[in-house]
Amino acid sequence: MESMRNCKNYLCALFLAILCSCAAAEDKPNQIIGYSKNNISFSMPSNWKVTEDVGENSSRHIFVESPGTAMVMVNTYAKENAPSFKEYVVTITDRANKKFWLGLGSISNGKISEFKSSLNGREVTVFKNEYVAKIFGLSVPHVSEFYCFESESYIAYVSSQAATEDLPMVSSGFNLVLSTFSWNQPH
């Protein structure tokens, strides 16, 4: 009986910690920092940070996180080994009822749409995935957007992800990363 009560208390504390960690912090768009490493550079709000940057440009993974749960992910490929943009998006979003946290949560596949947008004065194709993350029975709608950047030899697929309700607080950070993303192609 005592161990059951301790287990319930632990689960309640864990649930509260998860809820608190899900709160988004606003971007600080007036305070900008730059990131540049191995021929890729971009700017981001000063309260965001690169939490991972591994590999080389032919197979590289960069994760940028906001103070909340929003994130930007960059995956690069050599052009000759890269999946098509649509294949990449379908592979990343193929998570029908994937379970996580010992089965206490799941992520739906959601709905993928394709549209044209303007980025730095040029028209680009964007894929958008709207899905739901369920945690302890609580449904949290999320949005991911996917962009493609090409250099002479490489392709970078850049995606943003956030809870739908957090988008107003993090969209300027996403736009900053996307609008400043560049390859510094060695000659």
N, C-alpha and C positions, 0 to 999 in steps of 0.2 A: 504494500500500500504506500509506504514512504517512498519507494523507488519510483512508483508511478507518479506521485506528486512531484518529485524532483524532475522527472522526465517532462511533465507538463510545464513546469516552471522554466526548464531549459528551452523547450520549444517556443514558449511565449517570449522569452528573452531573445531568442534567435529571430523570431518573426519581427519583433520590434526593431532589432538591429538592421534587418533587411529593409524594412520600411524606411527607416531613417537614412540608410545609405542610398536609397532610391531618389531622394530629393535632389533636384538639380540646383546647381549654383549658377547664377547668372554669369554670362561672359563678361570679360573686361575688355571690350573692343577698343577702348582708348589707350589701353596698355598692351602693346604688341611686342612679342618676341619672335625672333627668327630661328629657324632650324635649318642646318645645312650639313649634310654628311654624304660622302660617296656619291656625288653628282646629283643628289636630289635636295631641293630646298623648298621651303614654304614658311609662311608666317602663321602665328596662332595667338589667341589671347594669352596674356601672361599667367593666368591661373590654370592653363591647360599644360599637360606635359607629355612628352614622348616616353612611353613606358617600355617599349620594346623596339629594337631596330636590329634585325639579324639577317645575315646572308649577304649576298652580292646582288648587283642589279639584275642578273639573269634569274635570280630566285631570291627575292627579298621580301621581308614582312616588317611593316612599321605600324605600330599602334600608338595613337594619340588619344589621350583621355581627358575629358573635362573633369572638374571637381566632383560632379555628380556621376551619373552612369552613362552619359553620352560619350560616343567614341567615333574616331575616324580610323579606318584601316586601309593601308596601302599594301597591295601585293604586286610585285613586278615579275615579269617573265621576259626571256629572250623572245623576240618576235617569232622565230621559227618554232618555238615550243609552246606558245601561248594558246590557250583555248580562245574561241571566239568570245566576244563580249557577252552575248546572250548565254552561251554555254557556261561561262564563269558565273553569271548571275543565278542561273538555274541551279548550278552545283552548290553555291553558297546558301541559297534559300531553301534547298530541299531538306527540310527538317520536320516533315509531317509527324506531329505528336512526339517529337524527341523529348525524352525525359531527362531531367537533371536534378541535382541535389537529392540523390537517393530516392528518386521518384516523387518528390514533393512538388515538382514544378514541371511544366512542359511548354513547348513553343509550337505554335501552329505554322503551317506553310504560308498562309496569308494569300494575298492577291498581288500579282506582279503586273505593273502597267509600264508602258513605254511612252515617252514624250520628248519633244524637242525643247531645249532651253537655251538661253544665251549666257555664255561664260566668257568674260574678257572680250566682248564684242564679236564672238563667233558662235554659230549655232552648234550645239552638241546634243547627242542622244543621251538621255537619262533613263535608267530603269528605276522604278520605285516599288518597294515591297512593303505592304501594310500587313502586319501580323499581330498576333496576341501572345504575350507571355503570361502563363498562369503560374502563380506562386501561392501555395497554400490555399488554392481555390479562388484567389483574387486575380481577376483578369486585367492585364495592363496592356493597352494598345501601344504598338511601336511602329516606327517608320524607318526604313533604310532606303537610301538613295545611292545609286552606283554610277560612276563616271569613268571614262576611259581617256588616258593621256598617252600619247605616243612620242617616242624620240626616234632617232635614226635606227637604233638597234633594239629598243626595248618597248614594252607596253606596261603601263601601270594601271591597275584597276583600283580606284579610290572609292571607298564607300563610307557613308555616315550612318549612324544609328542612334536613335533616341526614343524614349517614351514620347508618344504623341503630345501629351500634356506639357512636356518639357521643351518642345520645339521653339516656342517663343523666346525662351531663355538661352538657347544654344545655337539657333540658326545663324546668328551673325558670326559665331566662331567657325561653324561649318563653311560659310561663305568665304571667310578669310582664308582658311586653309585651301579651299578649292581655287579661289581667284589668284592665289600667289604660288600655287604648286608649279614647279618647273624642274626640268632636267637640265643639267649642265653637262651636256654631252662632250666627252673628251674627244679630241681630234687626233 
